[in-house]
Amino acid sequence: MNRRRRYPSKKSHQTGKQVNFRKKSRIPKIKPGADARLKKVFASIGVPDKKKFIPDPFQLEALSAINRSDCLVTAPTGSGKTWIAQQAIARTYERGKKSWYASPLKALSNSKYNEFSDVFGAENVGILTGDRKENADAPIIVGTTEILRNQLYDAMHYGEKLSADFVILDEAHFLGDEERGVVWEEIMIYLPPRIPLLLLSATIGNAKQISGWLSKIRSQKCAVIEETKRPVPLYPLFLHPSGTLFPLLNSPGSEGKKRIYKKVVDYLGNKRPPLLAPPRRLPPFGEILRVLKKFNLLPAIFFLKSRADCDNALDLCIENRPAASEHEIRLGERIGELTAQSPHIARHRQRWHLEHLAVGSHHSGQLPAWKLVLETLMTEGLLDAVFATSTVAAGVNFPARAVVFLNSDRFNGVEFLPLSSTEFHQMTGRAGRRGMDNIGFALAIPGKFMDIRLAARLVTSPPSNVISRIKINFSMVLNLLLSHTPDQIEDLLEKSFAAYQITKQNGKAEPCFAKATQGRGQKGLSCVAAGEAGRREGWRGFQKIAAYDNKFLWRDFLRHLDFLKEKNYVTKNNRLTDDGMWASQLRVDQPLMIGEAFRLNIFPESDPTLLAAIIASFVDDHDSDDNIEKKYFPKRLLTTFLNIKKGLGPFSKEMTSRGFEVRHLFLRPATAIYAWAAGQPWEKAVLFSEMEEGTLAMLVLRTADNLRHIRALSNVFPEAAKTAATAIELILREPVVAE
């Protein structure tokens, strides 16, 4: 659990000791001020005049293009890509045909479902996210990309047509996501050319390369519609620790280049510059908000380094009370309305900060329902600030007048790496609300983890390229063998974006990096194009391959295929065995480990509480401390867990020795889910888990996803399927899901 840091109160600043500390640490007293050059800029702040909506030229071009061909639209965040999708869906609906809208996040899918239901009528819109399956035969379907990919698997297996006449892939730059990009690439490869494809993306550097690849593998043109102009202009600022705001950049000079403003350069050149806070302390956010409020730069999103920093920042805003009492009253009323259906959310530990200080903390450690409250309040203009990790920039729509950066890097799940231009532009895309702001601001705050010069470069840097993240896994191999021979699969893999990037870009092969991961037994290689990505990400353990050919995926496919044959999931003549058939329906992260447990008959197939707990161990991907007092878990859970761990031991060691990744099974997540499934209070499950609420909620949701795949095996394991269905009902309750 993260412990709350202690920060000196304003009162303590008045002591002699603290004053001396200020002098030694070069921490000046903050007094709001602004450079003279900003007078004209700040004068432009305001709300644009209301006027009739007129589509931008790029929106009309995209609508025209999708009538003739596939289309990739790349445009800044908030520029109106959803309007294009909505109009294209309307045209498809009017012709009596069916649209499929896929997004990367369940929360985003839920938002689009509500939006489209308002536009087209709830009876005409369905949603498929795993958690929700409603109106599945509707002419307009909204869902997650994984669901669409799975439907393509089923259509290929049964020789049926996908039930769609038009497909939209939102957030298409996820094609380059290290973990989930493979799903986007699979969809693009498998989708029948008869179905028009509309891709909506943030600005990316190699849109024409992606278009060229799609045109090649789908044998039809893919038009590229690029818009680089932001709907709301962005102005970058720098906050001096004294409280004075400066422009970050000069106006373009004779060479057309923007350089760092001289007074900022002077600060950066100071060998002992003034600081905003002592080392390892957060800056005084309340005083920073006072500066922003004076110059009408609120509401703001502060991007911080960690979840703990986001939470701790709230206590430093103690003086940020809404200016008008009626605003505080309205804010309290709205919070009451939004939390009325959830007693747990209604008594959230950060509600006081939200209601009385108009500030909130938003990160993946928060419950989804609480994050939705913050997003709604921010969208409605009721909050002054949200403190968030960089993940808020992806797929969440609550723009502000200003975004504030305290660090120029972000955590990728393994290590902190410098922000890419695409990541930076996606974050600054939240600055400036279309129809609500004439201008948006990006504010850089100096500190240990803030590279001001990098931030200045990123403001004007072109977006980075998307690179292929395709990789072979057992679920993919099993599902492709449902409907393809190995030769046909080889042809499919030759259609990969990885192969195209290697052999076609600039007319020559490009080197790749190979990932020689250590510590978890994974010797398989993951293709990542060289150049910017390799240099920027700096993955440890990577080795450059001097001679790389596009048969790499094929070789890795054969490696997986050989193992499946040895384990009797596939016959010698490359057809799925009976076990292979049902294992193909386990479209989860560890299908063979779960499949082997079924083969060994070691799952608790008749006990829903135990089954939920055990499946949680297969789902959890965090290293865990299993030093738990025995009084916290029942003996039957420990016995079942140890039996499964022992039973799968030989198979796990064999997979590891062959270079396939196998996650360790930990008891702590099983203990937490057992308590939750058994009806214990949410607070006790959180205590057992030693996780943040949002992390545990995500574990519950992912466990439910895995249980759904077991529920689908009713023809083979009827008792386990029935038990899985009951287990899902036990764990999907408030506050994990809204009542």
Buried (B, 14 or more C-beta within 10 A) or exposed (E): EEEEEEBBEEEEBEEEEBEEBBEEEEBBEBEBBBBEEBEEBBEEBEEEEEEEEEBBEBBBBBBEBBEEBBBBBBBBBBBBBBBBBBBBBBBBBEEEEBBBBBBBBBBBBBBBBBBBBEEBEBEBBBBBBBBBEEBEEBBBBBBBBBBBBBBBBBBBBEEEEBEBBBBBBBBBBBBBBBEBBBBBBBBBBBBBEEBBBBBBBBBBBBBEBBBBBBBEBBEBBBBBBBBEEBBBBBBBBBBBBBBBBBBBBBEEEEEEEBBBBEBBBEBBEEEEEBBBBBEEBBBBBBBBBBBBBBBEBBBBBBBBBBBBBBBBBBBBBBEBBBEEEEBBEBBBEBBEEBBEEBEBBBEBEBBEBBBBBBBBBBBBBBBBBBBBBBBBBBBEBBBBBBBBBBBBBBBBBBBBBBBBBBBBBBBBEEEEBBBBBBBBBBBBBBBBBBEBBBBBBBBBBBBEEBBBEBBBBBBEBEBBBBBBBBBBBBBBBBBBBBBBEBEEBBEBBBBBBBBBBBBBBEEEBBBBBBBBBEEEBBBBBBBBBBBBBBEEBEBEEBEEBEEBEBBBBBEBBBBBBEBBBEBEBBEEEBEBBEBBBBBBBBBBBBBBBBBBBBBEEBBBBEBBBBBBBBBBBBBBEEEBEEEBEEEBBBEEBBEBBEBBBEBBEEBBEBBBEBBBBBBEBBBBBBBBBBBBBBEBEBEBBBBBBBBBBBBBBBBBBBBBBBBBBBBBBBEBBEEBBBBBBBBBEBBBBBBBBEE
